[in-house]
Amino acid sequence: MKKQINIEGMSCGHCVKHVEEALKEIAGISGVTVSLEGRYAIVELNADADDSKLKEAVEEAGYDVTGIESI
């Protein structure tokens, strides 16, 4: 299963790395791809991760989540 997290506030490669590392810490995530240009992250899940946990991780990293959807 994959989910797309739409993110506002990223402006550089450091931001991308910060979001990537925050999401990788969540149990059940097997892969993370973050797009600075697209302003989103794609997470690959090998177990069900609650959307609230995904949102919390990104927001604790200092960025705003504008939506999460299954893809």
MIMAR-329554 format. One record per atom (N, C-alpha, C): residue number from 1; residue in three letters; x, y, z. Coordinates in steps of 0.2 Angstrom, whole numbers. Layout:
BEGIN
+-----+--------+-------+-------+-------+
! num ! residu !    px !    py !    pz !
+-----+--------+-------+-------+-------+
! NUM !    ALA !     X !     Y !     Z !
...
+-----+--------+-------+-------+-------+
//
This chain:
BEGIN
+-----+--------+-------+-------+-------+
! num ! residu !    px !    py !    pz !
+-----+--------+-------+-------+-------+
!   1 !    MET !     4 !    -6 !     0 !
!   1 !    MET !     0 !     0 !     0 !
!   1 !    MET !     4 !     6 !     0 !
!   2 !    LYS !     2 !    11 !    -4 !
!   2 !    LYS !     6 !    18 !    -4 !
!   2 !    LYS !     1 !    23 !    -2 !
!   3 !    LYS !     4 !    28 !     1 !
!   3 !    LYS !     0 !    34 !     3 !
!   3 !    LYS !     4 !    40 !     1 !
!   4 !    GLN !     1 !    46 !    -2 !
!   4 !    GLN !     4 !    52 !    -4 !
!   4 !    GLN !     2 !    57 !     2 !
!   5 !    ILE !     7 !    60 !     4 !
!   5 !    ILE !     6 !    65 !     9 !
!   5 !    ILE !     8 !    72 !     6 !
!   6 !    ASN !     3 !    77 !     6 !
!   6 !    ASN !     4 !    83 !     3 !
!   6 !    ASN !     7 !    88 !     8 !
!   7 !    ILE !    13 !    91 !     7 !
!   7 !    ILE !    16 !    95 !    12 !
!   7 !    ILE !    18 !   102 !     9 !
!   8 !    GLU !    17 !   107 !    14 !
!   8 !    GLU !    18 !   114 !    13 !
!   8 !    GLU !    24 !   116 !    17 !
!   9 !    GLY !    29 !   120 !    15 !
!   9 !    GLY !    34 !   123 !    19 !
!   9 !    GLY !    41 !   120 !    18 !
!  10 !    MET !    41 !   115 !    13 !
!  10 !    MET !    48 !   113 !    11 !
!  10 !    MET !    51 !   118 !     6 !
!  11 !    SER !    58 !   120 !     7 !
!  11 !    SER !    61 !   124 !     3 !
!  11 !    SER !    68 !   122 !     0 !
!  12 !    CYS !    70 !   117 !     3 !
!  12 !    CYS !    77 !   115 !     1 !
!  12 !    CYS !    78 !   107 !     2 !
!  13 !    GLY !    84 !   105 !     0 !
!  13 !    GLY !    86 !    98 !     1 !
!  13 !    GLY !    86 !    96 !     8 !
!  14 !    HIS !    88 !   100 !    12 !
!  14 !    HIS !    88 !    99 !    19 !
!  14 !    HIS !    81 !    97 !    22 !
!  15 !    CYS !    76 !   101 !    20 !
!  15 !    CYS !    69 !   100 !    21 !
!  15 !    CYS !    67 !    93 !    19 !
!  16 !    VAL !    69 !    91 !    13 !
!  16 !    VAL !    67 !    85 !    11 !
!  16 !    VAL !    70 !    79 !    15 !
!  17 !    LYS !    76 !    80 !    17 !
!  17 !    LYS !    79 !    75 !    21 !
!  17 !    LYS !    76 !    75 !    28 !
!  18 !    HIS !    74 !    80 !    31 !
!  18 !    HIS !    71 !    81 !    37 !
!  18 !    HIS !    64 !    77 !    37 !
!  19 !    VAL !    60 !    78 !    32 !
!  19 !    VAL !    54 !    75 !    31 !
!  19 !    VAL !    55 !    67 !    31 !
!  20 !    GLU !    59 !    65 !    26 !
!  20 !    GLU !    61 !    58 !    25 !
!  20 !    GLU !    63 !    55 !    31 !
!  21 !    GLU !    67 !    58 !    35 !
!  21 !    GLU !    70 !    54 !    41 !
!  21 !    GLU !    64 !    54 !    46 !
!  22 !    ALA !    60 !    59 !    47 !
!  22 !    ALA !    54 !    59 !    52 !
!  22 !    ALA !    49 !    53 !    50 !
!  23 !    LEU !    48 !    52 !    43 !
!  23 !    LEU !    43 !    47 !    41 !
!  23 !    LEU !    46 !    40 !    42 !
!  24 !    LYS !    52 !    39 !    41 !
!  24 !    LYS !    56 !    33 !    41 !
!  24 !    LYS !    55 !    30 !    49 !
!  25 !    GLU !    54 !    34 !    53 !
!  25 !    GLU !    54 !    32 !    60 !
!  25 !    GLU !    48 !    29 !    62 !
!  26 !    ILE !    43 !    29 !    58 !
!  26 !    ILE !    36 !    27 !    60 !
!  26 !    ILE !    36 !    19 !    58 !
!  27 !    ALA !    34 !    15 !    63 !
!  27 !    ALA !    33 !     8 !    62 !
!  27 !    ALA !    28 !     6 !    56 !
!  28 !    GLY !    30 !     2 !    52 !
!  28 !    GLY !    26 !     0 !    46 !
!  28 !    GLY !    28 !     3 !    40 !
!  29 !    ILE !    32 !     8 !    40 !
!  29 !    ILE !    34 !    11 !    33 !
!  29 !    ILE !    40 !     8 !    31 !
!  30 !    SER !    40 !     5 !    25 !
!  30 !    SER !    46 !     2 !    22 !
!  30 !    SER !    50 !     6 !    17 !
!  31 !    GLY !    47 !    12 !    15 !
!  31 !    GLY !    50 !    16 !    10 !
!  31 !    GLY !    47 !    23 !    10 !
!  32 !    VAL !    51 !    28 !     9 !
!  32 !    VAL !    49 !    35 !     8 !
!  32 !    VAL !    52 !    39 !     2 !
!  33 !    THR !    49 !    42 !    -2 !
!  33 !    THR !    51 !    46 !    -7 !
!  33 !    THR !    48 !    53 !    -6 !
!  34 !    VAL !    52 !    58 !    -6 !
!  34 !    VAL !    50 !    65 !    -5 !
!  34 !    VAL !    52 !    69 !   -11 !
!  35 !    SER !    47 !    73 !   -13 !
!  35 !    SER !    48 !    77 !   -19 !
!  35 !    SER !    47 !    85 !   -17 !
!  36 !    LEU !    53 !    88 !   -17 !
!  36 !    LEU !    52 !    95 !   -16 !
!  36 !    LEU !    48 !    99 !   -21 !
!  37 !    GLU !    49 !    98 !   -27 !
!  37 !    GLU !    46 !   101 !   -32 !
!  37 !    GLU !    38 !   100 !   -32 !
!  38 !    GLY !    36 !    94 !   -31 !
!  38 !    GLY !    29 !    92 !   -31 !
!  38 !    GLY !    26 !    93 !   -24 !
!  39 !    ARG !    30 !    95 !   -19 !
!  39 !    ARG !    28 !    96 !   -12 !
!  39 !    ARG !    24 !    90 !    -9 !
!  40 !    TYR !    26 !    84 !   -10 !
!  40 !    TYR !    23 !    78 !    -7 !
!  40 !    TYR !    28 !    73 !    -5 !
!  41 !    ALA !    26 !    68 !    -1 !
!  41 !    ALA !    30 !    62 !     1 !
!  41 !    ALA !    26 !    56 !    -1 !
!  42 !    ILE !    29 !    51 !    -4 !
!  42 !    ILE !    26 !    45 !    -5 !
!  42 !    ILE !    28 !    40 !     0 !
!  43 !    VAL !    24 !    37 !     4 !
!  43 !    VAL !    26 !    32 !     9 !
!  43 !    VAL !    24 !    25 !     7 !
!  44 !    GLU !    28 !    20 !     7 !
!  44 !    GLU !    26 !    13 !     6 !
!  44 !    GLU !    25 !    10 !    13 !
!  45 !    LEU !    20 !     7 !    13 !
!  45 !    LEU !    18 !     4 !    20 !
!  45 !    LEU !    18 !    -4 !    19 !
!  46 !    ASN !    21 !    -7 !    24 !
!  46 !    ASN !    20 !   -15 !    24 !
!  46 !    ASN !    16 !   -17 !    30 !
!  47 !    ALA !    13 !   -12 !    34 !
!  47 !    ALA !     8 !   -13 !    39 !
!  47 !    ALA !     4 !    -6 !    39 !
!  48 !    ASP !    -2 !    -7 !    42 !
!  48 !    ASP !    -6 !    -1 !    41 !
!  48 !    ASP !    -4 !     5 !    46 !
!  49 !    ALA !    -2 !    10 !    44 !
!  49 !    ALA !     0 !    16 !    48 !
!  49 !    ALA !    -6 !    21 !    48 !
!  50 !    ASP !    -8 !    23 !    54 !
!  50 !    ASP !   -13 !    28 !    54 !
!  50 !    ASP !   -11 !    35 !    51 !
!  51 !    ASP !   -16 !    38 !    47 !
!  51 !    ASP !   -14 !    44 !    44 !
!  51 !    ASP !   -12 !    50 !    50 !
!  52 !    SER !   -15 !    49 !    56 !
!  52 !    SER !   -13 !    54 !    61 !
!  52 !    SER !    -6 !    54 !    63 !
!  53 !    LYS !    -3 !    48 !    63 !
!  53 !    LYS !     4 !    47 !    64 !
!  53 !    LYS !     8 !    50 !    59 !
!  54 !    LEU !     6 !    49 !    52 !
!  54 !    LEU !    10 !    52 !    47 !
!  54 !    LEU !    10 !    59 !    47 !
!  55 !    LYS !     4 !    62 !    49 !
!  55 !    LYS !     3 !    69 !    49 !
!  55 !    LYS !     7 !    72 !    55 !
!  56 !    GLU !     7 !    69 !    61 !
!  56 !    GLU !    10 !    71 !    67 !
!  56 !    GLU !    18 !    71 !    65 !
!  57 !    ALA !    21 !    66 !    62 !
!  57 !    ALA !    28 !    65 !    61 !
!  57 !    ALA !    30 !    71 !    56 !
!  58 !    VAL !    26 !    73 !    51 !
!  58 !    VAL !    28 !    78 !    47 !
!  58 !    VAL !    28 !    85 !    50 !
!  59 !    GLU !    22 !    86 !    54 !
!  59 !    GLU !    21 !    92 !    58 !
!  59 !    GLU !    26 !    93 !    63 !
!  60 !    GLU !    28 !    88 !    67 !
!  60 !    GLU !    34 !    88 !    72 !
!  60 !    GLU !    40 !    90 !    68 !
!  61 !    ALA !    41 !    88 !    62 !
!  61 !    ALA !    47 !    90 !    58 !
!  61 !    ALA !    47 !    98 !    56 !
!  62 !    GLY !    41 !   101 !    57 !
!  62 !    GLY !    41 !   108 !    56 !
!  62 !    GLY !    37 !   110 !    49 !
!  63 !    TYR !    33 !   105 !    46 !
!  63 !    TYR !    30 !   107 !    40 !
!  63 !    TYR !    22 !   105 !    41 !
!  64 !    ASP !    19 !   108 !    36 !
!  64 !    ASP !    11 !   107 !    36 !
!  64 !    ASP !     9 !   102 !    31 !
!  65 !    VAL !     4 !    98 !    34 !
!  65 !    VAL !     1 !    93 !    29 !
!  65 !    VAL !    -5 !    95 !    27 !
!  66 !    THR !    -6 !    95 !    20 !
!  66 !    THR !   -12 !    98 !    17 !
!  66 !    THR !   -17 !    92 !    15 !
!  67 !    GLY !   -15 !    86 !    16 !
!  67 !    GLY !   -19 !    81 !    14 !
!  67 !    GLY !   -15 !    74 !    13 !
!  68 !    ILE !   -19 !    69 !    14 !
!  68 !    ILE !   -16 !    62 !    14 !
!  68 !    ILE !   -21 !    58 !    10 !
!  69 !    GLU !   -18 !    54 !     5 !
!  69 !    GLU !   -23 !    50 !     1 !
!  69 !    GLU !   -19 !    43 !    -1 !
!  70 !    SER !   -23 !    38 !    -1 !
!  70 !    SER !   -20 !    31 !    -4 !
!  70 !    SER !   -19 !    32 !   -11 !
!  71 !    ILE !   -14 !    29 !   -14 !
!  71 !    ILE !   -13 !    29 !   -21 !
!  71 !    ILE !   -11 !    22 !   -23 !
+-----+--------+-------+-------+-------+
//
